[in-house]
Amino acid sequence: MINKTDVKPLLERLCIGFGFCLPPAENEKLCVNPPATVLEFTNAVFSAEGLAPEGADLHLFRQVRDSVAQAFRLSEERQEILVHTHSSVSQRSSKPPSK
């Protein structure tokens, strides 16, 4: 799953890299409520662009899907780091001070 804060940069990369510059309303919709999986997100981008995902050029579809997958991975890794860092800080702050 992608963090909402990572959606806008992904959509910008898809616009610059592949020409998928979505209308503002569609862009906002994806930012507010991003699809949960790579395939759902990729399909939503194609649909928002007015293209049927199942009829899209296979090479282009794979390129977009791979970019989306990379963004999902990076977002998930960042979330894991934040959770790990937060839990480490919480554990340190809950220990009584050493003498």
Biopython code that builds the backbone (N, CA, C, O; Angstrom):
import numpy as np
from Bio.PDB.StructureBuilder import StructureBuilder

atoms = [
    (1, "MET", "N", (0.846, -1.179, 0.000)),
    (1, "MET", "CA", (0.000, 0.000, 0.000)),
    (1, "MET", "C", (0.893, 1.245, 0.000)),
    (1, "MET", "O", (1.944, 1.263, 0.640)),
    (2, "ILE", "N", (0.475, 2.254, -0.704)),
    (2, "ILE", "CA", (1.260, 3.477, -0.792)),
    (2, "ILE", "C", (0.723, 4.511, 0.195)),
    (2, "ILE", "O", (-0.487, 4.654, 0.368)),
    (3, "ASN", "N", (1.633, 5.220, 0.830)),
    (3, "ASN", "CA", (1.261, 6.292, 1.734)),
    (3, "ASN", "C", (0.721, 7.455, 0.912)),
    (3, "ASN", "O", (1.235, 7.743, -0.170)),
    (4, "LYS", "N", (-0.304, 8.119, 1.414)),
    (4, "LYS", "CA", (-0.927, 9.222, 0.672)),
    (4, "LYS", "C", (0.074, 10.314, 0.301)),
    (4, "LYS", "O", (-0.053, 10.939, -0.752)),
    (5, "THR", "N", (1.058, 10.544, 1.149)),
    (5, "THR", "CA", (2.044, 11.594, 0.856)),
    (5, "THR", "C", (2.959, 11.227, -0.309)),
    (5, "THR", "O", (3.604, 12.101, -0.888)),
    (6, "ASP", "N", (3.020, 9.948, -0.655)),
    (6, "ASP", "CA", (3.880, 9.501, -1.750)),
    (6, "ASP", "C", (3.152, 9.452, -3.093)),
    (6, "ASP", "O", (3.775, 9.196, -4.123)),
    (7, "VAL", "N", (1.846, 9.693, -3.091)),
    (7, "VAL", "CA", (1.065, 9.592, -4.333)),
    (7, "VAL", "C", (1.364, 10.750, -5.281)),
    (7, "VAL", "O", (1.575, 10.534, -6.474)),
    (8, "LYS", "N", (1.385, 11.963, -4.766)),
    (8, "LYS", "CA", (1.600, 13.125, -5.637)),
    (8, "LYS", "C", (2.934, 13.034, -6.387)),
    (8, "LYS", "O", (2.956, 13.239, -7.601)),
    (9, "PRO", "N", (4.053, 12.732, -5.701)),
    (9, "PRO", "CA", (5.316, 12.590, -6.438)),
    (9, "PRO", "C", (5.262, 11.475, -7.489)),
    (9, "PRO", "O", (5.856, 11.600, -8.560)),
    (10, "LEU", "N", (4.553, 10.388, -7.181)),
    (10, "LEU", "CA", (4.404, 9.308, -8.157)),
    (10, "LEU", "C", (3.646, 9.800, -9.384)),
    (10, "LEU", "O", (4.060, 9.549, -10.515)),
    (11, "LEU", "N", (2.545, 10.496, -9.164)),
    (11, "LEU", "CA", (1.763, 11.007, -10.294)),
    (11, "LEU", "C", (2.572, 11.999, -11.126)),
    (11, "LEU", "O", (2.427, 12.043, -12.347)),
    (12, "GLU", "N", (3.416, 12.789, -10.479)),
    (12, "GLU", "CA", (4.285, 13.708, -11.216)),
    (12, "GLU", "C", (5.279, 12.937, -12.084)),
    (12, "GLU", "O", (5.532, 13.314, -13.228)),
    (13, "ARG", "N", (5.842, 11.855, -11.536)),
    (13, "ARG", "CA", (6.778, 11.027, -12.322)),
    (13, "ARG", "C", (6.074, 10.365, -13.496)),
    (13, "ARG", "O", (6.647, 10.264, -14.581)),
    (14, "LEU", "N", (4.841, 9.914, -13.295)),
    (14, "LEU", "CA", (4.100, 9.288, -14.389)),
    (14, "LEU", "C", (3.772, 10.308, -15.477)),
    (14, "LEU", "O", (3.738, 9.970, -16.660)),
    (15, "CYS", "N", (3.536, 11.539, -15.080)),
    (15, "CYS", "CA", (3.262, 12.602, -16.050)),
    (15, "CYS", "C", (4.515, 12.901, -16.867)),
    (15, "CYS", "O", (4.470, 12.935, -18.097)),
    (16, "ILE", "N", (5.623, 13.116, -16.182)),
    (16, "ILE", "CA", (6.863, 13.473, -16.859)),
    (16, "ILE", "C", (7.414, 12.298, -17.672)),
    (16, "ILE", "O", (7.847, 12.473, -18.811)),
    (17, "GLY", "N", (7.396, 11.122, -17.089)),
    (17, "GLY", "CA", (8.010, 9.966, -17.730)),
    (17, "GLY", "C", (7.186, 9.302, -18.820)),
    (17, "GLY", "O", (7.739, 8.758, -19.776)),
    (18, "PHE", "N", (5.861, 9.344, -18.681)),
    (18, "PHE", "CA", (5.017, 8.580, -19.599)),
    (18, "PHE", "C", (3.890, 9.393, -20.221)),
    (18, "PHE", "O", (3.127, 8.875, -21.037)),
    (19, "GLY", "N", (3.781, 10.653, -19.843)),
    (19, "GLY", "CA", (2.734, 11.499, -20.404)),
    (19, "GLY", "C", (1.367, 11.298, -19.780)),
    (19, "GLY", "O", (0.363, 11.742, -20.337)),
    (20, "PHE", "N", (1.310, 10.633, -18.626)),
    (20, "PHE", "CA", (0.043, 10.426, -17.928)),
    (20, "PHE", "C", (-0.195, 11.605, -16.985)),
    (20, "PHE", "O", (-0.063, 11.484, -15.767)),
    (21, "CYS", "N", (-0.544, 12.732, -17.571)),
    (21, "CYS", "CA", (-0.799, 13.965, -16.812)),
    (21, "CYS", "C", (-2.311, 14.064, -16.598)),
    (21, "CYS", "O", (-3.043, 14.577, -17.445)),
    (22, "LEU", "N", (-2.746, 13.573, -15.477)),
    (22, "LEU", "CA", (-4.171, 13.414, -15.207)),
    (22, "LEU", "C", (-4.858, 14.744, -14.972)),
    (22, "LEU", "O", (-4.237, 15.704, -14.515)),
    (23, "PRO", "N", (-6.148, 14.795, -15.288)),
    (23, "PRO", "CA", (-6.925, 15.993, -14.966)),
    (23, "PRO", "C", (-6.882, 16.240, -13.450)),
    (23, "PRO", "O", (-6.807, 15.287, -12.675)),
    (24, "PRO", "N", (-6.927, 17.497, -13.026)),
    (24, "PRO", "CA", (-6.813, 17.809, -11.592)),
    (24, "PRO", "C", (-7.772, 17.028, -10.697)),
    (24, "PRO", "O", (-7.376, 16.587, -9.618)),
    (25, "ALA", "N", (-9.008, 16.849, -11.115)),
    (25, "ALA", "CA", (-9.974, 16.123, -10.272)),
    (25, "ALA", "C", (-9.563, 14.663, -10.088)),
    (25, "ALA", "O", (-9.682, 14.115, -8.992)),
    (26, "GLU", "N", (-9.083, 14.039, -11.154)),
    (26, "GLU", "CA", (-8.641, 12.642, -11.066)),
    (26, "GLU", "C", (-7.377, 12.538, -10.219)),
    (26, "GLU", "O", (-7.224, 11.611, -9.423)),
    (27, "ASN", "N", (-6.479, 13.496, -10.400)),
    (27, "ASN", "CA", (-5.250, 13.535, -9.624)),
    (27, "ASN", "C", (-5.577, 13.629, -8.135)),
    (27, "ASN", "O", (-5.025, 12.890, -7.321)),
    (28, "GLU", "N", (-6.473, 14.538, -7.793)),
    (28, "GLU", "CA", (-6.876, 14.733, -6.399)),
    (28, "GLU", "C", (-7.541, 13.477, -5.834)),
    (28, "GLU", "O", (-7.298, 13.099, -4.688)),
    (29, "LYS", "N", (-8.371, 12.844, -6.640)),
    (29, "LYS", "CA", (-9.064, 11.626, -6.203)),
    (29, "LYS", "C", (-8.057, 10.536, -5.821)),
    (29, "LYS", "O", (-8.220, 9.858, -4.807)),
    (30, "LEU", "N", (-7.022, 10.379, -6.636)),
    (30, "LEU", "CA", (-6.003, 9.365, -6.342)),
    (30, "LEU", "C", (-5.168, 9.750, -5.120)),
    (30, "LEU", "O", (-4.748, 8.883, -4.353)),
    (31, "CYS", "N", (-4.930, 11.044, -4.943)),
    (31, "CYS", "CA", (-4.153, 11.494, -3.782)),
    (31, "CYS", "C", (-4.918, 11.295, -2.477)),
    (31, "CYS", "O", (-4.332, 10.926, -1.460)),
    (32, "VAL", "N", (-6.210, 11.538, -2.509)),
    (32, "VAL", "CA", (-7.042, 11.435, -1.308)),
    (32, "VAL", "C", (-7.336, 9.984, -0.946)),
    (32, "VAL", "O", (-7.340, 9.619, 0.230)),
    (33, "ASN", "N", (-7.580, 9.166, -1.951)),
    (33, "ASN", "CA", (-7.960, 7.775, -1.719)),
    (33, "ASN", "C", (-7.229, 6.861, -2.708)),
    (33, "ASN", "O", (-7.833, 6.360, -3.656)),
    (34, "PRO", "N", (-5.926, 6.647, -2.485)),
    (34, "PRO", "CA", (-5.169, 5.840, -3.443)),
    (34, "PRO", "C", (-5.587, 4.368, -3.401)),
    (34, "PRO", "O", (-5.844, 3.823, -2.328)),
    (35, "PRO", "N", (-5.654, 3.730, -4.570)),
    (35, "PRO", "CA", (-5.933, 2.291, -4.600)),
    (35, "PRO", "C", (-4.879, 1.533, -3.792)),
    (35, "PRO", "O", (-3.729, 1.963, -3.697)),
    (36, "ALA", "N", (-5.278, 0.415, -3.220)),
    (36, "ALA", "CA", (-4.436, -0.311, -2.272)),
    (36, "ALA", "C", (-3.351, -1.164, -2.902)),
    (36, "ALA", "O", (-2.350, -1.460, -2.249)),
    (37, "THR", "N", (-3.523, -1.568, -4.156)),
    (37, "THR", "CA", (-2.531, -2.450, -4.770)),
    (37, "THR", "C", (-1.908, -1.787, -5.997)),
    (37, "THR", "O", (-2.447, -0.829, -6.550)),
    (38, "VAL", "N", (-0.773, -2.319, -6.400)),
    (38, "VAL", "CA", (-0.069, -1.814, -7.583)),
    (38, "VAL", "C", (-0.961, -1.917, -8.816)),
    (38, "VAL", "O", (-1.075, -0.956, -9.577)),
    (39, "LEU", "N", (-1.588, -3.062, -9.018)),
    (39, "LEU", "CA", (-2.428, -3.259, -10.199)),
    (39, "LEU", "C", (-3.636, -2.327, -10.186)),
    (39, "LEU", "O", (-3.972, -1.736, -11.212)),
    (40, "GLU", "N", (-4.292, -2.190, -9.033)),
    (40, "GLU", "CA", (-5.446, -1.286, -8.934)),
    (40, "GLU", "C", (-5.037, 0.159, -9.212)),
    (40, "GLU", "O", (-5.756, 0.892, -9.892)),
    (41, "PHE", "N", (-3.884, 0.564, -8.687)),
    (41, "PHE", "CA", (-3.408, 1.926, -8.904)),
    (41, "PHE", "C", (-3.081, 2.140, -10.378)),
    (41, "PHE", "O", (-3.449, 3.161, -10.960)),
    (42, "THR", "N", (-2.395, 1.183, -10.973)),
    (42, "THR", "CA", (-2.044, 1.281, -12.391)),
    (42, "THR", "C", (-3.297, 1.366, -13.249)),
    (42, "THR", "O", (-3.383, 2.206, -14.144)),
    (43, "ASN", "N", (-4.258, 0.510, -12.983)),
    (43, "ASN", "CA", (-5.520, 0.540, -13.726)),
    (43, "ASN", "C", (-6.232, 1.878, -13.547)),
    (43, "ASN", "O", (-6.799, 2.414, -14.499)),
    (44, "ALA", "N", (-6.205, 2.418, -12.332)),
    (44, "ALA", "CA", (-6.861, 3.701, -12.063)),
    (44, "ALA", "C", (-6.198, 4.826, -12.854)),
    (44, "ALA", "O", (-6.883, 5.725, -13.342)),
    (45, "VAL", "N", (-4.880, 4.785, -12.984)),
    (45, "VAL", "CA", (-4.161, 5.806, -13.752)),
    (45, "VAL", "C", (-4.558, 5.731, -15.221)),
    (45, "VAL", "O", (-4.836, 6.753, -15.848)),
    (46, "PHE", "N", (-4.584, 4.530, -15.763)),
    (46, "PHE", "CA", (-4.980, 4.374, -17.167)),
    (46, "PHE", "C", (-6.416, 4.844, -17.375)),
    (46, "PHE", "O", (-6.708, 5.554, -18.337)),
    (47, "SER", "N", (-7.300, 4.451, -16.484)),
    (47, "SER", "CA", (-8.704, 4.849, -16.598)),
    (47, "SER", "C", (-8.858, 6.356, -16.486)),
    (47, "SER", "O", (-9.627, 6.958, -17.236)),
    (48, "ALA", "N", (-8.134, 6.972, -15.556)),
    (48, "ALA", "CA", (-8.197, 8.421, -15.382)),
    (48, "ALA", "C", (-7.683, 9.148, -16.627)),
    (48, "ALA", "O", (-8.088, 10.274, -16.915)),
    (49, "GLU", "N", (-6.797, 8.495, -17.346)),
    (49, "GLU", "CA", (-6.252, 9.069, -18.579)),
    (49, "GLU", "C", (-7.192, 8.822, -19.761)),
    (49, "GLU", "O", (-6.951, 9.297, -20.871)),
    (50, "GLY", "N", (-8.265, 8.072, -19.504)),
    (50, "GLY", "CA", (-9.237, 7.792, -20.560)),
    (50, "GLY", "C", (-8.881, 6.580, -21.404)),
    (50, "GLY", "O", (-9.382, 6.417, -22.516)),
    (51, "LEU", "N", (-8.016, 5.735, -20.870)),
    (51, "LEU", "CA", (-7.585, 4.532, -21.584)),
    (51, "LEU", "C", (-8.079, 3.287, -20.850)),
    (51, "LEU", "O", (-8.085, 3.236, -19.620)),
    (52, "ALA", "N", (-8.487, 2.301, -21.613)),
    (52, "ALA", "CA", (-8.890, 1.029, -21.005)),
    (52, "ALA", "C", (-7.622, 0.242, -20.673)),
    (52, "ALA", "O", (-6.845, -0.071, -21.576)),
    (53, "PRO", "N", (-7.399, -0.084, -19.403)),
    (53, "PRO", "CA", (-6.173, -0.809, -19.035)),
    (53, "PRO", "C", (-5.996, -2.112, -19.802)),
    (53, "PRO", "O", (-4.885, -2.468, -20.196)),
    (54, "GLU", "N", (-7.102, -2.818, -20.008)),
    (54, "GLU", "CA", (-7.004, -4.119, -20.691)),
    (54, "GLU", "C", (-6.692, -3.976, -22.179)),
    (54, "GLU", "O", (-6.268, -4.946, -22.807)),
    (55, "GLY", "N", (-6.890, -2.803, -22.750)),
    (55, "GLY", "CA", (-6.599, -2.598, -24.170)),
    (55, "GLY", "C", (-5.338, -1.789, -24.413)),
    (55, "GLY", "O", (-5.008, -1.464, -25.554)),
    (56, "ALA", "N", (-4.632, -1.466, -23.330)),
    (56, "ALA", "CA", (-3.440, -0.615, -23.439)),
    (56, "ALA", "C", (-2.276, -1.375, -24.063)),
    (56, "ALA", "O", (-2.214, -2.604, -24.020)),
    (57, "ASP", "N", (-1.368, -0.620, -24.636)),
    (57, "ASP", "CA", (-0.123, -1.187, -25.135)),
    (57, "ASP", "C", (0.570, -1.909, -23.978)),
    (57, "ASP", "O", (0.805, -1.312, -22.927)),
    (58, "LEU", "N", (0.892, -3.170, -24.163)),
    (58, "LEU", "CA", (1.431, -4.000, -23.089)),
    (58, "LEU", "C", (2.753, -3.455, -22.562)),
    (58, "LEU", "O", (2.984, -3.452, -21.353)),
    (59, "HIS", "N", (3.617, -2.998, -23.454)),
    (59, "HIS", "CA", (4.910, -2.465, -23.031)),
    (59, "HIS", "C", (4.716, -1.218, -22.152)),
    (59, "HIS", "O", (5.343, -1.097, -21.099)),
    (60, "LEU", "N", (3.861, -0.309, -22.578)),
    (60, "LEU", "CA", (3.593, 0.898, -21.804)),
    (60, "LEU", "C", (2.948, 0.543, -20.467)),
    (60, "LEU", "O", (3.315, 1.096, -19.430)),
    (61, "PHE", "N", (2.000, -0.369, -20.491)),
    (61, "PHE", "CA", (1.336, -0.775, -19.249)),
    (61, "PHE", "C", (2.358, -1.320, -18.250)),
    (61, "PHE", "O", (2.322, -0.983, -17.067)),
    (62, "ARG", "N", (3.262, -2.159, -18.733)),
    (62, "ARG", "CA", (4.287, -2.734, -17.845)),
    (62, "ARG", "C", (5.220, -1.665, -17.294)),
    (62, "ARG", "O", (5.610, -1.719, -16.128)),
    (63, "GLN", "N", (5.578, -0.700, -18.126)),
    (63, "GLN", "CA", (6.455, 0.374, -17.660)),
    (63, "GLN", "C", (5.781, 1.193, -16.562)),
    (63, "GLN", "O", (6.395, 1.499, -15.540)),
    (64, "VAL", "N", (4.534, 1.539, -16.777)),
    (64, "VAL", "CA", (3.798, 2.301, -15.769)),
    (64, "VAL", "C", (3.625, 1.461, -14.512)),
    (64, "VAL", "O", (3.843, 1.948, -13.402)),
    (65, "ARG", "N", (3.236, 0.207, -14.680)),
    (65, "ARG", "CA", (3.063, -0.688, -13.527)),
    (65, "ARG", "C", (4.368, -0.827, -12.746)),
    (65, "ARG", "O", (4.352, -0.825, -11.515)),
    (66, "ASP", "N", (5.490, -0.946, -13.442)),
    (66, "ASP", "CA", (6.778, -1.074, -12.752)),
    (66, "ASP", "C", (7.117, 0.195, -11.966)),
    (66, "ASP", "O", (7.659, 0.114, -10.864)),
    (67, "SER", "N", (6.803, 1.352, -12.521)),
    (67, "SER", "CA", (7.027, 2.612, -11.800)),
    (67, "SER", "C", (6.147, 2.700, -10.563)),
    (67, "SER", "O", (6.589, 3.138, -9.501)),
    (68, "VAL", "N", (4.906, 2.282, -10.711)),
    (68, "VAL", "CA", (3.977, 2.270, -9.575)),
    (68, "VAL", "C", (4.485, 1.282, -8.516)),
    (68, "VAL", "O", (4.467, 1.592, -7.325)),
    (69, "ALA", "N", (4.930, 0.111, -8.936)),
    (69, "ALA", "CA", (5.427, -0.894, -7.994)),
    (69, "ALA", "C", (6.639, -0.372, -7.227)),
    (69, "ALA", "O", (6.761, -0.596, -6.023)),
    (70, "GLN", "N", (7.522, 0.315, -7.916)),
    (70, "GLN", "CA", (8.689, 0.886, -7.252)),
    (70, "GLN", "C", (8.263, 1.919, -6.214)),
    (70, "GLN", "O", (8.802, 1.945, -5.108)),
    (71, "ALA", "N", (7.309, 2.760, -6.560)),
    (71, "ALA", "CA", (6.816, 3.772, -5.623)),
    (71, "ALA", "C", (6.158, 3.115, -4.408)),
    (71, "ALA", "O", (6.344, 3.570, -3.280)),
    (72, "PHE", "N", (5.403, 2.063, -4.633)),
    (72, "PHE", "CA", (4.770, 1.336, -3.525)),
    (72, "PHE", "C", (5.841, 0.761, -2.603)),
    (72, "PHE", "O", (5.742, 0.882, -1.382)),
    (73, "ARG", "N", (6.873, 0.132, -3.190)),
    (73, "ARG", "CA", (7.953, -0.457, -2.386)),
    (73, "ARG", "C", (8.649, 0.606, -1.539)),
    (73, "ARG", "O", (8.846, 0.424, -0.337)),
    (74, "LEU", "N", (9.016, 1.711, -2.174)),
    (74, "LEU", "CA", (9.709, 2.776, -1.447)),
    (74, "LEU", "C", (8.834, 3.351, -0.343)),
    (74, "LEU", "O", (9.322, 3.643, 0.749)),
    (75, "SER", "N", (7.567, 3.513, -0.617)),
    (75, "SER", "CA", (6.640, 4.035, 0.382)),
    (75, "SER", "C", (6.534, 3.074, 1.570)),
    (75, "SER", "O", (6.551, 3.502, 2.724)),
    (76, "GLU", "N", (6.427, 1.783, 1.282)),
    (76, "GLU", "CA", (6.330, 0.787, 2.345)),
    (76, "GLU", "C", (7.618, 0.741, 3.164)),
    (76, "GLU", "O", (7.572, 0.602, 4.386)),
    (77, "GLU", "N", (8.771, 0.859, 2.491)),
    (77, "GLU", "CA", (10.043, 0.866, 3.214)),
    (77, "GLU", "C", (10.149, 2.081, 4.127)),
    (77, "GLU", "O", (10.609, 1.965, 5.263)),
    (78, "ARG", "N", (9.730, 3.238, 3.642)),
    (78, "ARG", "CA", (9.752, 4.454, 4.465)),
    (78, "ARG", "C", (8.848, 4.283, 5.686)),
    (78, "ARG", "O", (9.205, 4.684, 6.794)),
    (79, "GLN", "N", (7.681, 3.685, 5.473)),
    (79, "GLN", "CA", (6.753, 3.468, 6.586)),
    (79, "GLN", "C", (7.371, 2.540, 7.629)),
    (79, "GLN", "O", (7.247, 2.782, 8.830)),
    (80, "GLU", "N", (8.038, 1.478, 7.170)),
    (80, "GLU", "CA", (8.687, 0.553, 8.103)),
    (80, "GLU", "C", (9.769, 1.253, 8.910)),
    (80, "GLU", "O", (9.897, 1.028, 10.114)),
    (81, "ILE", "N", (10.541, 2.095, 8.251)),
    (81, "ILE", "CA", (11.601, 2.832, 8.943)),
    (81, "ILE", "C", (10.992, 3.770, 9.975)),
    (81, "ILE", "O", (11.478, 3.856, 11.103)),
    (82, "LEU", "N", (9.925, 4.476, 9.593)),
    (82, "LEU", "CA", (9.276, 5.384, 10.536)),
    (82, "LEU", "C", (8.717, 4.647, 11.741)),
    (82, "LEU", "O", (8.869, 5.097, 12.876)),
    (83, "VAL", "N", (8.075, 3.523, 11.498)),
    (83, "VAL", "CA", (7.501, 2.735, 12.594)),
    (83, "VAL", "C", (8.620, 2.229, 13.492)),
    (83, "VAL", "O", (8.516, 2.300, 14.717)),
    (84, "HIS", "N", (9.689, 1.719, 12.890)),
    (84, "HIS", "CA", (10.816, 1.198, 13.668)),
    (84, "HIS", "C", (11.469, 2.312, 14.488)),
    (84, "HIS", "O", (11.770, 2.130, 15.668)),
    (85, "THR", "N", (11.684, 3.461, 13.856)),
    (85, "THR", "CA", (12.285, 4.597, 14.541)),
    (85, "THR", "C", (11.389, 5.072, 15.681)),
    (85, "THR", "O", (11.865, 5.346, 16.782)),
    (86, "HIS", "N", (10.093, 5.166, 15.409)),
    (86, "HIS", "CA", (9.145, 5.606, 16.436)),
    (86, "HIS", "C", (9.123, 4.640, 17.621)),
    (86, "HIS", "O", (9.105, 5.072, 18.773)),
    (87, "SER", "N", (9.124, 3.327, 17.342)),
    (87, "SER", "CA", (9.078, 2.357, 18.437)),
    (87, "SER", "C", (10.381, 2.379, 19.225)),
    (87, "SER", "O", (10.360, 2.187, 20.441)),
    (88, "SER", "N", (11.516, 2.608, 18.566)),
    (88, "SER", "CA", (12.797, 2.704, 19.273)),
    (88, "SER", "C", (12.813, 3.916, 20.189)),
    (88, "SER", "O", (13.269, 3.825, 21.328)),
    (89, "VAL", "N", (12.323, 5.042, 19.708)),
    (89, "VAL", "CA", (12.274, 6.254, 20.514)),
    (89, "VAL", "C", (11.330, 6.048, 21.698)),
    (89, "VAL", "O", (11.639, 6.461, 22.816)),
    (90, "SER", "N", (10.191, 5.419, 21.461)),
    (90, "SER", "CA", (9.224, 5.167, 22.538)),
    (90, "SER", "C", (9.814, 4.265, 23.600)),
    (90, "SER", "O", (9.614, 4.492, 24.793)),
    (91, "GLN", "N", (10.542, 3.242, 23.175)),
    (91, "GLN", "CA", (11.150, 2.329, 24.134)),
    (91, "GLN", "C", (12.199, 3.037, 24.976)),
    (91, "GLN", "O", (12.280, 2.814, 26.184)),
    (92, "ARG", "N", (13.006, 3.892, 24.344)),
    (92, "ARG", "CA", (14.042, 4.620, 25.080)),
    (92, "ARG", "C", (13.423, 5.603, 26.064)),
    (92, "ARG", "O", (13.913, 5.753, 27.184)),
    (93, "SER", "N", (12.360, 6.267, 25.658)),
    (93, "SER", "CA", (11.766, 7.282, 26.526)),
    (93, "SER", "C", (10.963, 6.658, 27.676)),
    (93, "SER", "O", (10.681, 7.342, 28.659)),
    (94, "SER", "N", (10.593, 5.388, 27.574)),
    (94, "SER", "CA", (9.820, 4.754, 28.637)),
    (94, "SER", "C", (10.721, 4.081, 29.675)),
    (94, "SER", "O", (10.234, 3.661, 30.725)),
    (95, "LYS", "N", (12.029, 3.970, 29.402)),
    (95, "LYS", "CA", (12.938, 3.371, 30.370)),
    (95, "LYS", "C", (13.277, 4.386, 31.447)),
    (95, "LYS", "O", (13.443, 5.572, 31.163)),
    (96, "PRO", "N", (13.381, 3.915, 32.687)),
    (96, "PRO", "CA", (13.784, 4.855, 33.749)),
    (96, "PRO", "C", (15.232, 5.283, 33.534)),
    (96, "PRO", "O", (16.028, 4.507, 33.005)),
    (97, "PRO", "N", (15.583, 6.489, 33.929)),
    (97, "PRO", "CA", (16.970, 6.960, 33.743)),
    (97, "PRO", "C", (17.943, 6.107, 34.529)),
    (97, "PRO", "O", (17.644, 5.678, 35.644)),
    (98, "SER", "N", (19.121, 5.859, 33.945)),
    (98, "SER", "CA", (20.171, 5.093, 34.627)),
    (98, "SER", "C", (20.889, 5.980, 35.639)),
    (98, "SER", "O", (20.986, 7.196, 35.475)),
    (99, "LYS", "N", (21.383, 5.340, 36.675)),
    (99, "LYS", "CA", (22.123, 6.089, 37.711)),
    (99, "LYS", "C", (23.587, 5.897, 37.551)),
    (99, "LYS", "O", (24.371, 6.447, 38.325)),
]
sb = StructureBuilder()
sb.init_structure("model")
sb.init_model(0)
sb.init_chain("A")
sb.init_seg("    ")
for serial, (resi, resn, name, xyz) in enumerate(atoms, 1):
    if name == "N":
        sb.init_residue(resn, " ", resi, " ")
    sb.init_atom(name, np.array(xyz, "f"), 0.0, 1.0, " ", f" {name:<3s}", serial, name[0])
structure = sb.get_structure()
